[in-house]
Amino acid sequence: MPKVYKIIGPPGCGKTEYLLRQVERACDKYFPKDIGVVSYTVASVSEARGRIEKKLNVGYKEIPNVRTIHSHCFNLLRLKKEAVMETSKNIKAFNEEHPSYRITGGVLKNNDIDTPSDEENENDRIYTQMQILRSKMIPLDAWPVECRDFYSAWTNFMTENDFIDFNGMLEECIERELSPAIKILMVDEAQDLPALQTTLIKQWGAECDSVLWAGDSNQAIFRFAGSDPNNFINLKADRVIPLEQSYRLSPGILGQSLKIINQAYIKELVNFRATNEYGPGQILFMRQPDLSLPGTHMILCRCNFQVKKYVSILRKANILFANQYRKEDKSWNPLELDGTQSIRVYLKILKGETVNAFEIKQMAKNCVAAKCMVRGAKKKLDDLPMTDKKTYEFFGLISMGFLGTFLDKKESIREYFKIASNSSDLVYYMADNDPDKLFETPQITVGTIHSVKGGESDHVWIDPGLTYKIRNAIKDPDSWDDEVRIAYVGVTRARRTVGILSTKGYKNPFLEI
């Protein structure tokens, strides 16, 4: 039987860093392939893998068991990418064969979107409910009829085409008792794991020497995906290790966060200490964010649609913003737009730096051909091999067909590049007036509270607005606790300042001052 450790890490106590130190210690005892790490995020997995690579001076392939849980299952089942059900191609095929069950996607909808978009339909709701029931391991005969009917069509289609969905990967690994060959297992963000994932990880740890679970049930805000704080609270362990020093929360912010979480029916409290490194900490009521304060900022909302208001304000003020925790959402990340990437290459050329074949192709992808190159140059660029190791400077680019007026920037950058985004004006402005900003990490993060979980900032500005649907739902104890934890997570992102912004309509009762 393994020795089981439960690490409880409230906000800013460094539970991930604690696990990473255990990873390094494990390197002194085990071979790299014997060390297993499971995390909710790719970033955490990458950090753990990097620690092992540095400690033991080994390559990526020698560390096969540091992965997200679905990556572990994908590897254990020896799957090919085309066998995964949740791809646009396979979803399209399902919709064509079962038009009465048509869905618009194939992933669980994030709970930071309160109301469905116009594209979503009733089948999306049924599909999401079906996957949550599977994640919670609710017996099929206890499902609503509509979910059972959908599940029948969904699984029959997968069986006929030899596909498997994400929950199916976990279910099959449990059924076939497939486990990675490891001797120590570490689990990060364990409070976010639904019953299905928790069961599988316990199976993987059964033959290990030791298993370390790290988490904080008070930050379990993914119930929409099947997680349940009780899974972590009730976890049986040989030893519980509380991390009692917060390296993020100032005294005032810690005090406010405790007032919030104490309103939850289900909670697991640790007596942890604030830090004095960032001053006393302040809780403010503000009409709008005070971005003049030195340091980093977060502007957070409960729902996706609320974020658009602040994105629009920042764009109009020519203030650059980002959300490094959800880079796939380009509306929150103007630096991740294809057009911005192209302009970055162009700015390197203007600074006299050399560029390689990949960068040249990236630049040409979004430039206006008539303004930037001679006729026929596009064809020459298409023939340029990506493996070309040669670098090119001004005269090399001239010989490739780029115009001198373009390389000397005779006009505004908006004349040379097309960006299909509402953020195009902001990018053009920065490129012409403060180009170095396009190479820096913005000081301002925008997004939902869900999207920045795990992040931190000097100053956090929270829009406390709730929709009628959420306000009405919190009459239910589970939904009440959900909103308590979401408010708690929002406030505990801050080091120095929490600003509650004025808003119209329903206000979050847990963010009132």
Secondary structure, DSSP 8 states (H G I E B T S, - for coil): --EEEEEE--TTS-HHHHHHHHHHHHHTTS-GGGEEEEESSHHHHHHHHHHHHHHHT--GGG-TTEEEHHHHHHHHTT--GGGBS-SHHHHHHHHHH-GGG--S-SS---TT--S--TT--HHHHHHHHHHHHHHTT--GGGS-HHHHHHHHHHHHHHHHHT-B-HHHHHHHHHHTT-----SEEEESSGGG-BHHHHHHHHHHHTTSSEEEEEE-GGG---GGGTB-HHHHHT---SEEEE--B-SS--HHHHHHHHHHHTT-SS------B--STT-S-EEEEESS--TTSSS-EEEEESSHHHHHHHHHHHHHTT---B-TT-TT-GGG-GGGSHHHHHHHHHHHHHTT--EEHHHHHHHHHHB-HHHHB-TTHHHHHHTS-TT---EE-HHHHHHHTB-HHHHTT-S-GGGTB---STTHHHHHHHHHH-GGGGGS--SEEEEETGGGTT--EEEEEE--EE-HHHHHHTTSHHHHHHHHHHHHHHHTTEEEEEEEE--SSEE-GGG--
